[in-house]
Amino acid sequence: MGTPASAAAVLRVDRVDADLLTAAAVAHAVAVVLSFLLPWRRWSAWALLAFPVFSTASVALVATAVPGVSGVFGGFFALCFAYAGLFLPRGGSYVLLPPALVAYFGTLPAVGGTALVRAVFLAGAWLILGELLGLLRRRHEALFRELRVQNETDALTGLANRRGMERFLGAAEGGDILIVFDLDDFKRLNDSRGHAEGDRALETFGRLLSGELRTRDRAARSGGEELLVLLRCSSEPRCGVALTRRLRRSLETAYPGLTFSAGIAVVDPDLSVDSAVQAADRAMYAAKAGGRDQVWVVDDERAGELRRVADFRLPDGVPAP
């Protein structure tokens, strides 16, 4: 049975610098604490490079404190490059390589020709490991994004489905504009001209609506012939009214005879987003009750005050005061 002395002989530990080894242990403890306390996610992804760089440097420090154990650190360097591939941006392994090689040579008692040749082969293996893992990670992320888009997209309109709508409504802020659209007489269109024609109407409306949105705006088919739009317009319903006017003109050309009723509400920062959705829904039903092909706005969500702002049955679309 082996003894501590025989184990030391195998590792060829001649002496131990206790002060240096203690300093390395303390540095590791501080690094672990900082890894939990600092807001790494808010910083650049390159900030995570600090972990493998620090780890390789600490290995060199330990090797200096405990001579003769450099041979046991090869796998540790490989782990650092695996970390680089899994968590750093593209090319992170190449950025990590120079400090890793400096640290590796710091673990060696002497640097000669054999050590240099070995370092070349090790560096190649580290890079291959890191870049392969990075490639696999990026493919996985791309597949995940594709699946999420498919999972949150309505196949007919190309807009978000109800699941996607819930996601972007969760990011809505006070002052954003909500518009609820409902295609007029859609059931009669389906019954008289068939479901294929109803699908064409929805597809056309979704395409036209997408063309009117800015990059930061969002739209979804919330169900049936009803659609919802989130606009970043800083508390101005006028931008929502302007969008409905542009959309109505485009629809008249792309699908003559198809009209919509719409309700507009502003997200109140002191109320829930759901209450704004319900308010816009009430405004849309008011447009339906008023004769369809109209747009109504919620003037005061708390008081339930509604106002008609567009009537497309009129020549200029402007309702009488």
N, C-alpha and C positions, 0 to 999 in steps of 0.2 A: 504494500500500500504506500502511495506517495506521501511525502512530507512537504511542509512549506518550504524547506530548504531545497528539496529536489525540484519543486515547482519554480522557485526563484532561479534555479540553475538552468532550467529549460528556457525561461524567459531571458536569462542572462542579465538579471537586474543587479548591477554592481553597487549602485547607490541611489538614493531617492532624495530629491530636494523637496523637503516637506513644505517649506514656505511657498515655493512655486506651485506645488500641487494644490495647496490650500487656496492660493489665489485663483487657480483655474476652477476649482469647485465653487468658490464664491461667485466668480464671473458667470458660471453656468446657472447658478441659482438666481442671480439678478436677471439674466436673460430670460429665464422661464417666467419670472414675475412680470417683466416688461411685455412679454408676448401676450399676456392676458390683459394688461392695463392699457397699453397704447392702442389707439384707433386705427389699426392697420388697414381695415376695409375702406376707410375714408381717403387713404393716401394712394399714391400711384402703386400699381402692381409691382413695380420694380423695388418698392420698399421692402418686399419680402426677401430680396437678395441678401438682406442683412443676416438672416438666419444661417444659410449655408456658409457665408463668408466668415461669420463669427465662429461657426462650428469647426471649420477647417483650421482657423487660426488657433482655436483652443486645443485642437489635436496636436498641433506643433508645440504648444506650450506644455502639454502633458508629456510629449515625447522628450522634451528638454528636461522636465522634472524627473522623469523615470527613463534613463537611458537603457537601450537594449530592447525596448518593446515596440519599436517602429513597425515591425512586421505584422502586427495585429491590426493596423489601422487601414489597410487597403480597402476592406469592405465598407468602412465608415465613409471614405471618400465617395464610393459608389452610391451610398445612400444620399449623400448631399446632391449628387447629380440627378438622382431619381427625384428628389424634392424639386430641383430646378425644372425638370421636365413637367412635373405635375402641377406646379403652382406659379412659375414665372412666365412672363410673356415669351413669344417666339424668339429664339436665339438666346434664351437665358443661360443655357449650358455653355455657350461660347463666352459670355460675359463672366461666368463663374470660373472658367478654366485658368486664367492667369493667377488669381489669388489662391486657387486650389493647388496649382503647381508649386507656388512659393511655399505654401504650408507643407506640401508633401516633401519638398527638399529639406524643409525645416525639421522633419521627423527623422531624417537620415543622419547617422553619425558621420558620414563622409559622402561626398558627391564625386563619383568617378565615371568612367565610360560605361560601365555596366548599369549604374544607376540612371544615367541619361537615356540609355536604350530602353530600359524598363519603364521610365517615365513617359517615353513616346508611346509605347504600347498601352500603358494605363490611360493616358490622356485620350487616345483614340477610343478605348472601351468606354470611358466616362461620357465622352461626347455622344457616342452611338446610343448609350443607355438613356441619357437625358433627352436627346432629340426624338428617339423612338417613343418614349413615354409622352413627350409633348405632342407628337403627331397623333397618337392614340387619344390623348385628352381633347385635342381640337376637333377630331372627328366625332368623338362622343358629344361634345358641346354642340356641334353643328347638327347632329342627328337629333339631339334633345330640342334644339330650337325649332327644327323642322316639324317635329312631332307636336310641339306645343302650339305652333302656328296652325297646323292641321286640326288640332284638338279645339282651338279657340276661333276657328274661322267658319263662317257659313258658306257652304259650297256653292249655293245659288247666287248670292249677291256679291260674294268676295269680301263682305264686311265681317266684323267680329260676330260670333254667335253669343248666346246668352252667357256662357262661361267667360268669354273674352270681355263682354260688357261689364260683368261684375268685377273683373280685374281692373279695367281702366276707370270705372266709377270709384273704386277704392282709392285711386290717386287724385280724384277731383278735389279742388280747393275752393274756398270761398271766393265768389266773384265770377266763377266759370259759368258758362251758359249751357243750359240743357234744352234740346229741342226734341219733341216726340212727334214723329210723322205717322200718319195712317193713310194708306191708299184708299181713295173713295170708291165705293161700290165694287170692292174687289170680289166679294162673293158672287155678285151678279156676273162679273167678267168671267170667273171660273165656270159658273153654271152655263153661261150662254156660249162661250167660245172655247171652253175646255181648259184643263189644268196646265197644258203645255203653254197656252197663251198667258195664263196667269203667271207661270214661271218666267216667261219672257218679260212680262211687265216688271216683275220684281228684279230680274237681272238688269234690265235697263235702268230702273230707278237707282239700284245700288251702284251701278257704274257711273251714272251722272253725279250721284251724291259724292262718291269717292273723288271725282274730279274737282269738286268744289272745296274740298278740305285742304287745310294746310298741314304741314308735317306734324305739328303738335296736337292737331285735332283728332278726335276719335269718333267712329260710328259703328253701330251694331244693329243687326236684325234681332230685335228682342222677342219676336214671336209672330207667326202668321204674316200679315201685311203691315205690321207695326215696326218702326225703326226708331232708333234713338241716337242723337248726336251730342257729343261733348265738345264745346268750343272754348278755347282759352282767349276770352275777349275782355277780361277785366271789367266785369259788372256792367257791360253795355249791351242790352238786348238788341240794339240797332244792328249789330253785326250778325245776329241770328236772323233778323228780319231781312237783311240784305241777302243772306245766303238763300233763304226761301224764295226770294224774288228771282235770283239768278237760276235757281233750280227749276222753278216753275217755267221760265222762258225756255230753258234747255229741254224740259220734258215735253213742252208743246210741239217742239220740232221732232224730237226723237220718238215720241209715242203719242201722237195726237189723240185727244179724248181722255187720256189718263190724268187724273187730278189727285191732289192730296189735301188733307187737313193737318194743321200743325199747331202745337202748343209750345210756348217758350217760357222758361223760368230761369231765374238767376239763383245759383247756389248760395244760400245764406250761410255765412261763416259760423253763425250761432245755432244753426239747425243742421240736421243730418242731410246727407246727399239723397237718401231715400225720400225725404219730405219734398225735396226739389223735384225729384222724378214724379212723385204723385201730383205735385202742383202743375207741372208741365202736362201731365196726362189729363188733368181736369181741364186745362186750357184747350187741349186738343179736342176733347169731347164737347166743349163749348163751341168750337169751330164746326164740329159735326152737326150739333143741334142748330147752329145758326144758318145752315144751308150748304155746308161742305165747301171745298175749294177756298178755304180761308186760313188765316193765321191769327191766333190769339196769344196775348202775352199776359203773364201774371204780374200785375203791378205791385201788389202787396201780398206776399205769401201768407203772412200771419192773419191778415184781414180777409184773405180769399178774394181780393179784387182782381177781376179779369177785364181785358180790353182787347177789342178787335183792331189789329194793326194792318191787315191786308185782306182784301176781298178780290180774288182773281176773277170773279164773275163780272166785275166792272171793267170797263175799257182800260183804265189806268191802274187798276188793282188797289186804288186808295179808297178806303171806306169813308163814308160821310162822317163828319165830326159829331 
